[in-house]
């Protein structure tokens, strides 16, 4: 087998094998995810320091500016005053310490007075007293006193020491009666030193008193670390976080890009790409929801017997085309001007689905495409306008209009009307969006948008017309337009029937009327039944004179043939017709109806004739059509209409009662014979079929007024007078 032959075999197998709804759903999910992936990608703006903003830049999210918040908190802590604590008892404590110091001096002086008065001994004792004094004072405030101060006090007179004690105590108390900080300590000490009357003390004692006051006058208004820490923490907590709100304008068009603006853009993630998994997870949930919605509709179609593999292949193909068109529209909107998005042929997908599949799935797809389109035309997660509600409404309205108008486009000439109605719908939606917009309407922008909407409608129509033959050829789809083309009386096969078997042609027209009316009564495809009825007896053109409706001169060839030979001629016509239809590449639905319109019924006339001639040796199975039996509703209706039309046409005086009895008898016979066992018609539907057939036959074979003979002659005379 050649490569081309193998490819054809593989494609044929793919078209006939079961194609899972869930496989199609997975394909649709992948297409949607790929089309919407930009929605989840982080967006950025290309700006630099000291640039001029070309458009308003808004924050896509709400986020806390941690850096600015921390800076404000540090500033608040720095501005919080330091806490101090005032020790009111510090003055008395320091006075007590000074008294303790002088007590030590007095003890040492008393011990020295009791010692030997020799000069050498005095020198040795004085050195020992100085060392003793320093040892006893090493753990007190007086440890900082100089050796000269200690020597002066140890060698001074009792009067001077007592005076020094009094002056020191009073100066300390007076100096520390007020708040003394570390910063004010030197000033307080100097003030106390200046308060000592120079007239009552010697120079040596003056120096000692200065040293004493600097040692014992200490701060009493000191830093409180814990209180200060608490104050600063409270001040920091009181600072509200700096929040950049979603939708907040960070910089307006025409403003300068400052460092503060760059900082805010960085905080909200507009200056660099931050990969975040949550938007992708959210997109996955959205795609799963939309795909599940479509999968339920496809399952519903499958349960109704309308979702063979080619149905699913075709749906996936049309959905892909529609999604690609939406994606292109969103890219054009970004690359050119926003109004161009309204020109995309968004209605072409639902329009094709209605024409080639069914209206319900087209409506469901319109809803899904509107949601997906809203996100495609939005500005993504990096913007507050993540969903474009205006475009979603426009896509939904246009798609629903296409799905609704698809049934009106049963013939190609009507597509002009469909395009006009789509244009009116799209224009109305655009006008509605303009009126609802909060702001002034600019005539130029409004005109562009309305023009794009009209262009979208006609592009959708042209695209649907252009793609329909392609889908019909590739997937073997029998569309309403194709059926209408096949119903053209100038079709070669119909011309063949008319010229070679005129009786069969008129019989087929009657069967077509009956079948179409009956199919419409039960919701089946009436147009398919009509067209199939036109061709169901095409096989009779091979030997037209052997069928009674074509025997114009009363000559019946079967009178000269044996029942077995007549049986072969009659039984061959469905299969001869199927072969002729296949040779002309007719749709398989029409071929199947032509081949099965007699099922496995019995040729009763020739069977009885054969029995009369040969007796019981004649087998009934030899006089039955080999089948197959009808499987579709349309084929069953055509079979019943074919038998009923022939029987009623043979009546001499058909009345409504006779017609109804005949229809019921034929139906009962076919039902008992098992001819309808393989089709899924219910008894309720059969009741509607019989009612529709009877009403149609009554309209054709209605009673006519019989004029009296005299009235007839008078009319003939008047007619002849007018002619003369």
URTAWO-V679945 format. One record per backbone hydrogen bond with DSSP energy under -0.5 kcal/mol. CO is the residue of the C=O (numbers start at 1). NH is the residue of the N-H. If there is no record, write none. Layout:
BEGIN
co:CO nh:NH
co:CO nh:NH
END
This chain:
BEGIN
co:2 nh:6
co:3 nh:7
co:4 nh:8
co:5 nh:9
co:6 nh:10
co:7 nh:11
co:8 nh:12
co:9 nh:13
co:10 nh:14
co:11 nh:15
co:12 nh:16
co:13 nh:17
co:15 nh:310
co:18 nh:20
co:20 nh:24
co:21 nh:25
co:22 nh:26
co:23 nh:27
co:24 nh:28
co:25 nh:29
co:26 nh:30
co:27 nh:31
co:28 nh:32
co:29 nh:33
co:30 nh:34
co:31 nh:35
co:32 nh:36
co:33 nh:37
co:34 nh:37
co:36 nh:39
co:36 nh:40
co:37 nh:40
co:37 nh:41
co:39 nh:381
co:45 nh:47
co:48 nh:51
co:51 nh:53
co:51 nh:257
co:53 nh:254
co:56 nh:58
co:57 nh:250
co:57 nh:251
co:59 nh:247
co:61 nh:63
co:63 nh:244
co:64 nh:66
co:65 nh:69
co:66 nh:70
co:67 nh:71
co:68 nh:72
co:69 nh:73
co:70 nh:74
co:71 nh:75
co:72 nh:76
co:73 nh:77
co:74 nh:78
co:75 nh:79
co:76 nh:80
co:77 nh:80
co:83 nh:224
co:85 nh:87
co:85 nh:222
co:86 nh:88
co:87 nh:90
co:89 nh:93
co:90 nh:94
co:91 nh:95
co:92 nh:96
co:93 nh:97
co:94 nh:98
co:95 nh:99
co:96 nh:100
co:97 nh:101
co:98 nh:102
co:99 nh:103
co:100 nh:104
co:101 nh:105
co:102 nh:106
co:103 nh:107
co:104 nh:108
co:105 nh:109
co:106 nh:110
co:107 nh:111
co:108 nh:112
co:109 nh:113
co:110 nh:114
co:112 nh:115
co:118 nh:122
co:119 nh:123
co:120 nh:124
co:121 nh:125
co:122 nh:126
co:123 nh:127
co:124 nh:128
co:125 nh:129
co:126 nh:130
co:127 nh:131
co:128 nh:132
co:129 nh:133
co:130 nh:134
co:131 nh:135
co:132 nh:136
co:133 nh:137
co:135 nh:138
co:137 nh:140
co:140 nh:143
co:141 nh:144
co:142 nh:145
co:146 nh:150
co:147 nh:151
co:148 nh:152
co:149 nh:153
co:150 nh:154
co:151 nh:155
co:152 nh:156
co:157 nh:161
co:158 nh:162
co:159 nh:163
co:160 nh:164
co:161 nh:165
co:162 nh:166
co:163 nh:167
co:164 nh:168
co:165 nh:169
co:166 nh:170
co:167 nh:171
co:168 nh:172
co:169 nh:173
co:170 nh:174
co:171 nh:175
co:172 nh:176
co:174 nh:177
co:175 nh:178
co:179 nh:181
co:180 nh:220
co:180 nh:221
co:182 nh:185
co:184 nh:188
co:185 nh:189
co:186 nh:190
co:187 nh:191
co:188 nh:192
co:189 nh:193
co:190 nh:194
co:191 nh:195
co:193 nh:196
co:197 nh:200
co:202 nh:206
co:203 nh:207
co:204 nh:208
co:205 nh:209
co:206 nh:210
co:207 nh:211
co:208 nh:212
co:209 nh:213
co:210 nh:214
co:211 nh:215
co:212 nh:216
co:213 nh:217
co:216 nh:218
co:220 nh:87
co:220 nh:222
co:222 nh:85
co:223 nh:225
co:224 nh:228
co:225 nh:229
co:226 nh:230
co:227 nh:231
co:228 nh:232
co:229 nh:233
co:230 nh:234
co:231 nh:235
co:232 nh:236
co:233 nh:237
co:234 nh:238
co:236 nh:239
co:238 nh:240
co:241 nh:243
co:242 nh:65
co:243 nh:245
co:244 nh:63
co:245 nh:248
co:248 nh:59
co:248 nh:250
co:251 nh:57
co:252 nh:255
co:255 nh:53
co:256 nh:258
co:257 nh:50
co:258 nh:262
co:259 nh:263
co:260 nh:264
co:261 nh:265
co:262 nh:266
co:263 nh:267
co:264 nh:268
co:265 nh:270
co:265 nh:271
co:266 nh:269
co:270 nh:45
co:272 nh:274
co:273 nh:275
co:276 nh:280
co:277 nh:281
co:278 nh:282
co:279 nh:283
co:280 nh:284
co:281 nh:285
co:282 nh:286
co:283 nh:287
co:284 nh:288
co:285 nh:289
co:286 nh:290
co:287 nh:291
co:288 nh:292
co:289 nh:293
co:290 nh:294
co:291 nh:295
co:292 nh:296
co:293 nh:297
co:294 nh:298
co:295 nh:299
co:296 nh:300
co:297 nh:301
co:298 nh:302
co:299 nh:303
co:300 nh:304
co:301 nh:306
co:302 nh:305
co:308 nh:312
co:309 nh:313
co:310 nh:314
co:311 nh:315
co:312 nh:316
co:313 nh:317
co:314 nh:318
co:315 nh:319
co:316 nh:320
co:317 nh:321
co:318 nh:322
co:319 nh:323
co:320 nh:324
co:321 nh:325
co:322 nh:326
co:323 nh:327
co:324 nh:328
co:325 nh:329
co:326 nh:330
co:327 nh:331
co:328 nh:332
co:329 nh:333
co:330 nh:334
co:331 nh:335
co:332 nh:336
co:337 nh:340
co:338 nh:341
co:339 nh:342
co:340 nh:343
co:341 nh:344
co:344 nh:346
co:345 nh:348
co:346 nh:350
co:347 nh:351
co:348 nh:352
co:349 nh:353
co:350 nh:354
co:351 nh:355
co:352 nh:356
co:353 nh:357
co:355 nh:480
co:358 nh:362
co:359 nh:363
co:360 nh:364
co:361 nh:365
co:362 nh:366
co:363 nh:367
co:364 nh:368
co:365 nh:369
co:366 nh:370
co:367 nh:371
co:368 nh:372
co:369 nh:373
co:370 nh:374
co:371 nh:375
co:372 nh:376
co:373 nh:377
co:374 nh:378
co:374 nh:388
co:380 nh:383
co:384 nh:386
co:385 nh:379
co:387 nh:389
co:388 nh:392
co:389 nh:393
co:390 nh:394
co:391 nh:395
co:392 nh:396
co:393 nh:397
co:394 nh:398
co:395 nh:399
co:396 nh:400
co:397 nh:401
co:398 nh:402
co:399 nh:403
co:400 nh:404
co:401 nh:405
co:402 nh:406
co:405 nh:408
co:405 nh:409
co:406 nh:409
co:408 nh:410
co:411 nh:414
co:412 nh:415
co:413 nh:416
co:414 nh:418
co:415 nh:419
co:416 nh:420
co:417 nh:421
co:418 nh:422
co:419 nh:423
co:420 nh:424
co:421 nh:425
co:422 nh:426
co:423 nh:427
co:424 nh:428
co:425 nh:429
co:426 nh:430
co:427 nh:431
co:428 nh:432
co:429 nh:433
co:430 nh:434
co:431 nh:435
co:432 nh:436
co:433 nh:437
co:437 nh:439
co:440 nh:442
co:441 nh:443
co:442 nh:446
co:443 nh:447
co:444 nh:448
co:445 nh:449
co:446 nh:450
co:447 nh:451
co:448 nh:452
co:449 nh:453
co:450 nh:454
co:451 nh:455
co:452 nh:456
co:453 nh:457
co:454 nh:458
co:455 nh:459
co:456 nh:460
co:457 nh:461
co:458 nh:462
co:459 nh:463
co:460 nh:464
co:461 nh:465
co:462 nh:466
co:463 nh:467
co:464 nh:468
co:465 nh:469
co:466 nh:470
co:467 nh:471
co:468 nh:472
co:469 nh:473
co:470 nh:474
co:471 nh:475
co:472 nh:476
co:472 nh:477
co:477 nh:479
co:479 nh:483
co:480 nh:484
co:481 nh:485
co:482 nh:486
co:483 nh:487
co:485 nh:488
co:488 nh:491
co:491 nh:495
co:492 nh:496
co:493 nh:497
co:494 nh:498
co:495 nh:499
co:496 nh:500
co:497 nh:501
co:501 nh:505
co:502 nh:506
co:503 nh:507
co:504 nh:508
co:505 nh:509
co:506 nh:510
co:507 nh:511
co:508 nh:512
co:509 nh:513
co:510 nh:514
co:511 nh:515
co:512 nh:516
co:513 nh:517
co:514 nh:518
co:515 nh:519
co:516 nh:520
co:517 nh:521
co:518 nh:522
co:519 nh:522
co:519 nh:523
co:519 nh:524
co:520 nh:523
co:524 nh:526
co:525 nh:529
co:526 nh:530
co:527 nh:531
co:528 nh:532
co:529 nh:533
co:530 nh:534
co:531 nh:535
co:532 nh:536
co:535 nh:538
co:537 nh:540
co:538 nh:541
co:539 nh:542
co:540 nh:543
co:543 nh:546
co:544 nh:547
co:545 nh:557
co:547 nh:550
co:548 nh:551
co:550 nh:552
co:551 nh:554
co:554 nh:556
co:555 nh:557
co:556 nh:559
co:557 nh:560
co:558 nh:561
co:562 nh:566
co:563 nh:567
co:564 nh:568
co:565 nh:569
co:566 nh:570
co:567 nh:571
co:568 nh:572
co:569 nh:573
co:570 nh:573
co:571 nh:574
co:572 nh:576
co:573 nh:577
co:574 nh:578
co:575 nh:579
co:576 nh:580
co:577 nh:581
co:578 nh:582
co:579 nh:583
co:580 nh:584
co:581 nh:586
co:582 nh:585
co:587 nh:590
co:587 nh:591
co:588 nh:592
co:589 nh:593
co:590 nh:594
co:591 nh:595
co:592 nh:596
co:593 nh:597
co:596 nh:599
co:598 nh:601
co:599 nh:627
co:601 nh:625
co:602 nh:604
co:603 nh:607
co:604 nh:608
co:605 nh:609
co:606 nh:610
co:607 nh:611
co:608 nh:612
co:609 nh:613
co:610 nh:614
co:611 nh:615
co:614 nh:617
co:615 nh:618
co:619 nh:622
co:620 nh:623
co:621 nh:624
co:623 nh:603
co:631 nh:680
co:632 nh:636
co:633 nh:637
co:634 nh:638
co:635 nh:639
co:636 nh:640
co:637 nh:641
co:638 nh:642
co:639 nh:643
co:640 nh:644
co:641 nh:645
co:642 nh:646
co:643 nh:647
co:644 nh:648
co:645 nh:649
co:646 nh:650
co:648 nh:651
co:655 nh:659
co:656 nh:660
co:657 nh:661
co:658 nh:662
co:659 nh:663
co:660 nh:664
co:661 nh:665
co:662 nh:666
co:663 nh:667
co:664 nh:668
co:665 nh:669
co:666 nh:670
co:667 nh:671
co:668 nh:672
co:669 nh:673
co:670 nh:675
co:671 nh:674
co:674 nh:677
co:675 nh:630
co:676 nh:679
co:682 nh:686
co:683 nh:687
co:684 nh:688
co:685 nh:689
co:686 nh:690
co:687 nh:691
co:688 nh:692
co:689 nh:693
co:690 nh:694
co:691 nh:695
co:692 nh:696
co:693 nh:697
co:694 nh:698
co:695 nh:699
co:696 nh:700
co:697 nh:701
co:705 nh:707
co:708 nh:712
co:709 nh:713
co:710 nh:714
co:711 nh:715
co:712 nh:716
co:713 nh:717
co:714 nh:718
co:715 nh:719
co:716 nh:720
co:717 nh:721
co:718 nh:722
co:719 nh:723
co:720 nh:724
END
